[in-house]
Amino acid sequence: MARPVHADADATRQRMLSAAVELFADHGRSGTSIRDVAGAAGVSLAMIHHYFGSKDELYDACIDATYAELSAMKDELASELREHRPLADLFARAVTTSFPFARKHRTAVRLLVRAAVSSGELSPRGRRLLLETLDLVGAAAGARLDRPPEELRLPLQSVVFLVARYAAQSDGEAAAVVGAPARDRRRVAEAVEAHLVRVALDAFGLPRRGPR
């Protein structure tokens, strides 16, 4: 049976996007050319222009695709917050859900961090996703802490940005900070994740789980 034409087109578009995300994450918008992306994706310059137009349009498509991936994490977080468990457990679970997800999508997270630092702000889609997440968690936590949701925005954003920064960190840098062999990735990831859980609980005055 012949492969549908649109399936090949979708695969080609995804290959170009993946190559562009990695290059933009490594070198930024100004340090990446359409020619670089075409070479990395194994396609012609004309193919890039056909699918995405200009370099700026390709960059915007990379940002949008990345936020589309991260939207799935917000939906999973919403499901977690609907559970009637101690708030400390829910916050810990939020971190242990979001950190592995962000590490799995490390290149995309690096792109978003670079873009935010470069411009000083998130894209409209990124800001919308961030505010939706802050409102979601703030409403759930505020009701149980008897605090206004808007009062929780800054500490929540701090935790979100810390998760993103640690997820974007290379294995070697993380291992150096943790003080563990770089080859022991699991131990390093667990140490960082445990630290992020403690930071999240402390930010909201919630009891830590287990020994300090």
N, C-alpha and C positions, 0 to 999 in steps of 0.2 A: 504494500500500500504506500502510495507516495506521501511524503511528508508535506503537510500544509504549508503554503508559501508564507503565511503570516507567522508560523512557528519559527521559520528560519529568520524572518525579519525581526521578530522579538528577540531571538537569541543573539543576533548581530547587534541590535541596539543595546542589549544588556552587556555584551562584551565591551562595547565602546564606553558605556557608562562606568563599568567596573574599572577599566583602565584609566579613565579620566578621574574618577574618585581617588584612586591611589596616587596619581601624579599630582593632582591638586593638593592632596593631603601632605605630600612630601615637599612640594616646591611652591605651593601657593598659586594664585591665579596669574600673577605677573611672571612667575618662573616656569609656567607651562604653556606650550604652544599647541595649536591644533595638529601640527606635524608630529609633535611628541605623542599625542594621544593616538593618532592614526598608526604610528609605528608600533606602539605598545599593543594596540588592538588588532594589528594585522589587517588594516583596511586602508583604503585610499583617502586622501584629503576630501575628495568629492563626496565620498560616502558620509564622512562626518558632517559636512555642510548640508547634505541631503536630509539627514536625520535631525540635526540640531541647529543648523544655521551658523551663527557666529560663535566665537569662543565664550562670550558672555552668556549666551543662551545655553551653551553646553554646561557651563559652570552652574547656572541656575537650575538646570535639570538634575545635576548631581546633588545639589542641596535638597531639592524637592524629593528626590528618590531616597535620600538618606533619612529625611524626616518621615517619609512614608513607612520606612522600616521601624523607626523608633515609636511610631504611633501604636504599633502592636504591643509595645511594652506598657504604654499607658493603659490600654485595655486590660492587660493582665493585672496591672496594679489596681485598677478599679475593682476587679473581681476579688482580689485579696482583701481590700478594705471593706467589702460587704460582709466579711465573716465576723462573727461575734466572738473574737478572742481578745485577750488583754492587749491594750494599745502598744505596749512595749514589744510584744511578739509580732504585731502587725508591722511596726516600723522596722523591726529587724528583718522580717520577711520581705518587706519592700526593698531593702538594701540587697539582700541575698538573691532577690529576683533580678533587680536592675543591674547590679555590677557584672554578673556573668554574661548577661545579655549585651551590655555595653562592650565587654571584652571580646565577645564573639564578633561584634561589629566594630572592632577597634579602628580600622582604617576610616570608616565613615565618621566615627566619633572624632578622630583626629582632624578630619576635614572641617567638621562643625566648630571645633574648638579654635582652629586656625582662623576660620572665617569670622567668628565672633570677636576674637582678639584683634584681627586686622581692621574691622570696621567699627568696633566698639558696640555693636548691637547685633541681635539675631535678625534673620530674614523675617518677613511678615509671617510666613508659615511657621517658622521656628518659634517666634514670639507667641503665636497663637497656641502652639502645642505646649510651650512652657507655662503659659498662664492657665490653660485648661488643667494641666497637671497640678499646679499650685492650688487652684480652686478646688479640684477634686480631693486632694489630700488635706488641704486646709479645712474644708467643710467637715470631712470625716473626723479629723483629729480635734478640731475646735469644739465640736459638739461634745466630745468625751472629756476634753480638758477644761471645758467651760471657759474658753477663750475665743475672742473674735477671730474668724478665719484670716482676715487681713493682717492680723498681728503675727501670724505664723508664716507669712510669705517669705520674709528674708531668711529665717533659719532653714526653711524648706529649700529655697534656692541655693543656699550655701551647700547643703547636702547634695543636691542635684549636680552642682558644679564640681564638687569633690569627687563624686562617683565618675563623672566624665573625665576629669583630669587623671585620676588613677587608672581608669580603663585605657586611656590614650598612652599611658606610660609604657615604654619598652620593657621587655622581660628583664634585660640587663640592668636598667636603671632601678626597676622595682626590687630586684634581688639585692642590689647594692644598698638601698635604703633599709630593706628588711634585715640585711646581714645574713643572707642565706645563699647557698650556691645557685648560680643562674640556672643550672640544669634541673633544680628542684622546683619546677614551675608551680606544682600543686601547693607546696608548702608556702611559697611566696604569695600566691593568689589567696590562700586561706588567711594568711596574716593580714593582708591588706583589707580583705572583706571584713574580718573581725574588727579591725580598727574603724572602718567606716560605720559598722553597726554601733560601736561605742560612741562615735561622734554624733550619730543621728539621735541616739537615746539621750545623750548629754544635752543636746541642743534643745530638747523639749522637757528636760527635767524628769525623764522617765528612768525607772530602775534598770540597771544593767543586768543582763542574764549571766549567771555563772561568775567565776572569779574575775577580779579586776586584773 
